Amino acid sequence: MQDIRDKVLSGEMPLSIALGKALPDLRGKISDTRLVWLVNELQGYPNALEYYQRSAADFPPYRVVTGEMKLIDNKGNFGECRHPLANRGNYFISAPLSWLEEAAGMDGSVSVIEMQELSGSFVKSGGGVVCVCTKDQIVRILNSFKQSFVALINEMSAARPKT
């Protein structure tokens, strides 16, 4: 696991790949709550719509960004979203780590992240719902997760008996 940590810290390995490699070794060694958190980070948060319907305390606060909710059609054109959630200004980004890494690597200072949990509910004719936010917020999410992930690896390495 330390080799995974070192590759993440050096930028040699994307977080999504590192997490995918580390998960089998972590199974049975960390709590189910932490395991679910890691799987959600890797695959995306399937219950993210609940963030808007109940207490946000069950969701990682580092994944909340300020931005705009927009509709996007099949041709990539943006439109106004007239749903009450669009007026919030703060949005939970449920996308898988790999999507965030891709968004962080694109040119420009703005990121467009699909909100898949809302697309099925709001858009019936194709297209989807996206969050438009500054790229530095996406980088912040990635950095926050990276710190927690590296700390977890360090914790696991420290707990392992020395031979």
C-alpha positions in Angstrom: 0.0 0.0 0.0 2.9 2.4 0.6 3.9 2.1 -3.1 0.3 3.2 -4.0 0.6 6.1 -1.5 4.0 7.2 -3.0 2.6 7.1 -6.5 -0.4 9.2 -5.5 1.8 11.7 -3.8 4.2 12.0 -6.7 1.3 12.3 -9.2 2.5 9.2 -11.0 -0.9 7.4 -10.4 -4.3 9.0 -10.6 -6.4 8.8 -7.5 -9.1 6.7 -9.2 -6.6 4.1 -10.2 -4.9 4.1 -6.8 -8.1 3.7 -5.0 -9.2 0.8 -7.3 -5.9 -1.0 -6.5 -6.1 -0.3 -2.8 -9.7 -1.3 -2.1 -9.2 -5.1 -2.2 -6.4 -4.8 0.4 -8.6 -2.6 2.6 -11.6 -4.9 2.6 -12.0 -6.4 6.1 -9.4 -4.1 7.6 -11.4 -0.9 7.8 -15.0 -0.2 9.0 -17.9 -0.7 6.6 -18.6 3.0 6.8 -15.1 3.9 5.6 -15.3 1.2 2.9 -18.6 2.5 1.6 -17.1 6.0 1.6 -14.2 4.8 -0.6 -16.5 2.9 -3.0 -18.7 6.0 -3.3 -15.6 8.1 -4.1 -14.5 5.6 -6.7 -17.9 4.9 -8.4 -19.8 8.1 -7.5 -22.5 8.6 -4.9 -25.6 6.8 -6.0 -27.8 8.3 -3.3 -26.7 11.9 -3.9 -30.3 13.1 -4.5 -30.8 12.6 -0.8 -28.3 15.4 -0.1 -31.1 17.8 -1.2 -33.9 16.0 0.6 -32.4 15.4 4.1 -29.5 16.3 6.4 -26.3 16.9 4.5 -24.3 15.5 7.4 -24.3 12.1 5.8 -22.3 13.4 2.8 -18.7 14.6 2.6 -18.7 18.4 2.9 -15.6 18.7 0.7 -17.8 17.6 -2.3 -20.0 20.7 -2.0 -19.3 23.4 -4.5 -20.8 26.8 -5.4 -21.9 27.1 -9.0 -24.8 27.0 -11.4 -27.1 24.1 -12.3 -27.8 24.0 -16.0 -29.5 21.8 -18.5 -27.5 20.5 -21.4 -29.0 19.0 -24.5 -27.8 16.2 -26.7 -25.8 18.6 -28.8 -24.0 20.2 -25.8 -26.0 23.4 -25.6 -26.7 24.8 -22.2 -30.1 26.0 -21.1 -31.7 27.3 -18.0 -32.8 24.9 -15.3 -36.1 26.0 -13.8 -36.2 23.5 -11.0 -36.2 24.8 -7.4 -32.8 23.1 -6.7 -31.3 25.3 -9.3 -31.7 28.3 -7.0 -29.6 26.7 -4.2 -26.2 27.8 -5.5 -24.5 25.0 -3.5 -24.3 21.6 -5.0 -23.1 18.2 -4.0 -20.8 16.7 -6.7 -21.5 13.0 -6.8 -19.4 12.1 -9.8 -16.8 9.4 -9.7 -13.2 10.4 -9.0 -12.2 9.6 -12.5 -14.7 12.2 -13.9 -13.3 14.8 -11.5 -9.8 14.0 -12.5 -10.8 14.4 -16.1 -12.5 17.7 -15.4 -9.5 19.0 -13.5 -7.2 18.2 -16.4 -9.2 20.0 -19.0 -8.3 23.5 -20.3 -9.9 26.6 -18.8 -10.9 27.7 -15.4 -14.5 26.4 -15.4 -15.6 22.8 -15.0 -18.8 21.2 -16.1 -19.7 18.1 -14.1 -22.7 16.0 -14.9 -25.2 15.6 -12.1 -26.4 12.1 -13.1 -28.6 11.8 -10.0 -30.7 14.7 -11.3 -30.6 14.1 -15.0 -33.0 11.2 -14.9 -35.5 13.1 -12.7 -35.4 16.5 -14.5 -34.7 15.6 -18.2 -37.0 13.4 -20.1 -36.0 14.2 -23.7 -32.2 13.4 -23.6 -29.4 15.5 -22.4 -28.9 16.1 -18.7 -28.2 18.3 -15.7 -24.8 19.7 -15.1 -23.1 21.8 -12.4 -20.9 24.6 -13.8 -18.3 25.6 -11.2 -14.8 26.9 -11.1 -12.1 24.3 -11.7 -10.3 25.2 -8.4 -13.3 23.7 -6.6 -12.9 20.4 -8.4 -9.2 20.5 -7.6 -10.1 21.2 -3.9 -12.3 18.1 -3.9 -9.5 15.9 -5.3 -6.9 17.3 -2.9 -9.3 16.8 0.1 -9.9 13.2 -0.9 -6.2 12.7 -1.6 -5.3 13.9 1.9 -7.8 11.5 3.5 -6.8 8.6 1.4 -3.1 9.0 2.1 -3.9 9.4 5.8 -5.8 6.1 5.7 -2.9 4.3 4.0 -0.6 5.7 6.6 -2.9 4.6 9.3 -3.1 1.1 7.9 0.7 0.9 7.5 1.2 2.0 11.1 -1.2 -0.6 12.4 0.5 -3.4 10.5 2.8 -5.5 12.7 6.4 -5.0 11.9 8.2 -8.2 10.8 
